[in-house]
Amino acid sequence: MSAPAPYEQRAVAPGGLAVAAGSVALLALLVAGWYAASRLTFVVPSPVETVTVLAQEWTDRDYLYSAQVTFWRIVAGLGIGVAIGILGGFVLGVSALARATFQSFVMTLYAIPKILLYPLVIPFLTIGTPSKVFMGVVSSTFPTMIMVAAAIAATPAVYTKLARSLLATRRQYLFKVLLPATARAVVTAVRVATSFAVLGVVLAEFFASDVGLGRSLSQSYNVGDYDHVFATVLTLLVITFGVSFGLWTLEKRLDR
């Protein structure tokens, strides 16, 4: 009689203390590299100089207004883009006809640098908020759509067979099978799309805008005020990190 097969070894997730220690170590390494770069060239301000300027800017009413405008432009563009992307992703994932008809078109649009569209929409949407929201929408729609469609395509076939054996309706299949099976992938898609939305809005503000952090970044860069450039970049990183961390926390809860 053969010996029983050994149990498979499951990977043990690191504890919260280990994750925190790793994050602190990585942050310390990044700050050390930043400080070393600041000693090599005047273009890179030191971390202390950047934080000092950042503290001054966060008490400046005009700067806070610019940050608020950029934040809501990002939220609006991301919200609309994610809604379109999730809907389109489910259509591409469920319908074979839609995949055959539109998938190559979607992939082509995804590959196009979105900033190239900005000069084309300015005459119609002006350099104000509508054109910035549009850039956030087009920047976040396609990565969301592609990731959601891929998640649906990767759904185990046994789920579909089980739904059919239970005579589930299309509505039941969508809400009872596909949505729970792809929930984590959808949140991941939104987290990835957040970075694209931030990039699209800030680049649009950088090239032509009436207000916003991208405009502040452009003005500081043009006059060689690199302290303010790095401070503004740090502000954008804080905004992006805050949203991404919240979505990452939601992902971890969906894993349970």
N, C-alpha and C positions, 0 to 999 in steps of 0.2 A: 504493500500500500504506500503510495507516494505521500510525501510530507505535504502538508497544506501550504499553499502559496503565502508568502509573507504579506502582511498588510502594506498597502502603499503608504509611503511617507508623504504626509501633507506638509506643505510649506507653512511655517508658523509666522504670522504677521508680527512685525516688530511692535513692541509696546509704545505707549505714548511718550515715555521718558526717552526711549531710544530715538524716536522721531524728532522730539524737541532738541535733543543733543545734536543730532545730525544737522538739523536746520540752523542751529546756532553756529556750528562749526563751518557750515557752508557760507553763512552770512559773514563770519569773521574772515574767511578766506577771500571773499569778494571785496570786503572793505580793505583788506591788506593789499590786494591787487590794485584797487582804486588808488590807494595812497601811494603805492610805488609808481603808478603811471603819472600821478600829479607831480612827483619829484623829477620825472624825466622830461616833461614838456609843460609849458605855461598854458597850453590850451585846456588841460584837464585840471580843474580846481581840486583842492584837497577835500576830503569828506567833511572836515570841520567848517571850511569856508562855504561849502554847498549848503550844509545844514543851517548855518548862520543866515545866509541869504534866504533860504526857504522859510525860516522863522519870520523874517521881515516881510516876505511876500504874503504869508498867510495872515498877516495882520493888516495888509493893504486892501482897502475896500474894492478898488478897481480890479485888482488881481483876483480876489475872491469871486467877484462878479463874472470875470472871464472863465474861471474854473467852473462856476455853476452853469454857465451857458454851454460850455463844452460837455459837461456831464450830462445834461438833459438832452443834448443833441445825440450823444452816444446812446443813451437809454432809448430814445425814440427810434433811432435807426436800427439798433439791435432788436428792439421789440418787434418792429414791423418785419425786419429781415428774418428773424427766427420764426415768426408765425408763417410767413410765406415758405420758408425753407422746410419746416416740419410738414406742412400740408403737401408741398411738392414732393418731399421725400417719401411720404406715405403713398402718394399716387404712383411714383416711379417704382416703389418697392412692391406694391400690390398688383399693379396692372402691367402685364407683359406688353400690351399694345403701347402704353405710355413709354415704357422703357425703350422699345424699338423705335419710337417716333422722336422722343425728346432727349434721350440720354446723351447722345453724341453732341447735341446742341448745348446742353447744360455743361458738359465737360469743356467744350470750347469756350463758353463764356467764363467758366471758372478760371481758365488759364490766362485770360486777358488781364493785364494789370489794370485795376479799376480806376487808378488815378488818371488814365488816358481818357476816361469818359467825362472827367470833371470840366474841361473847357467846353465840351459840347452841351452841357446842361446849364452852364452859367447864364446864357442868354434867355433861357426859359425860367429858371428858378432863382436868378440873381445870386449875389455872393453872400446872401444872408443865410438864415437857418434852413430854409427848404433844401438848398443844394447840399448842405452839410449832412442833413438827415438822409438825403438820397444816397450820398456816398456811404453812410453807415449801413443803409439797407442793402445796396448791391455788394458791399464787402462781406456782409454776414449771411446773406441768403444762400449763396451757392455752396460754401463749405457745410452749412447746416443741411441742405438738401441732399448733398452727396453722402454725408455720414449717416443720415437717417435712412436713406435708401439702402445703403450697404448693410446697416444693422437689420433691416427687415429681410433682406436677401439672405442674411446669415442666421435667421431664426430657424431652429431645428425643425426638420420636416415632420417629426413625430408630433409636434404641437398641432400642425395643420391636419394631420391624419386623425388625431384625437378629436379635434373640433368637428371634423366631418362625421366621425363615428357617432358623435353625440347629436348630430343634426343641428349644429349651431348655425344661426343665421349669419349673414355677412356683418351685421351690426354687432352681434355677440362675438364673432371672431375678432373684429377690430378692437373692441373695448375689453374683452375678457382674455384675449390671447396676445395679440400684437402689441398693444400698449404696455401691458406689464412686462412682456419679454424684451421690449426695446427701451424701457424707461431710462435705464442707466445710460444707454448709448445716446439718447436724446439730450440728457443733461450734459454729457461729454461734448456733444456737438455744440450746444449753447456755450459751453466754456471756451471752446476753440473759437467760435464765432465772435466772442467778446473781444479777443485780441484783434481780429480783423476789423471789427467795427471801430474800435479805438484808433487803429491805424488809418482807416479810411477818413474818419472825421478830422483827425489832427492834421493829416496831410492836406486835406482840402482847406482847412483853416490856415495852414502854413503858406500855401500858394496864393490864396485870395480870400480875405475874410474881413468883416467889419469888427469882430470881437471874438475872443476865445483864446484858449491856451496855445493853439497852433499859431495864432497871430503874435502872441507874446513871444513864443519861441522864435519866430521868424525875425521879429524886431531885435531881439537880443543877439541873435546870431549875426545879423547884418552889421551890427556895430561892434562886434567882437566881445560882447559881454558874456563870457563863457560861464561865469558864476551863475548868472540867471538862466542860461541855457540848461545847465545841469540841474538847477533847482526845479525848473519847469518839467524836465524829463522825470525827475524824482516824483513830482506831484502826479504825473500821468501814471507812473509805475504804481503809486499808492492806490490810485483809483482802480487800475486794472487788477492789481493783486487783491483788493478788497472784494471785487465781484467774483474773481476766479476762486478765491478761497471759500466764499459762500457756496458756490456751485460744487466745488470739490467736497465740501462737507456734506452736501446733499447726495452726491455720488456715493460716499461712504455709507450713508444711511440706507441707500437703496441696495447696497451689497448685503445687508443683514437679512 
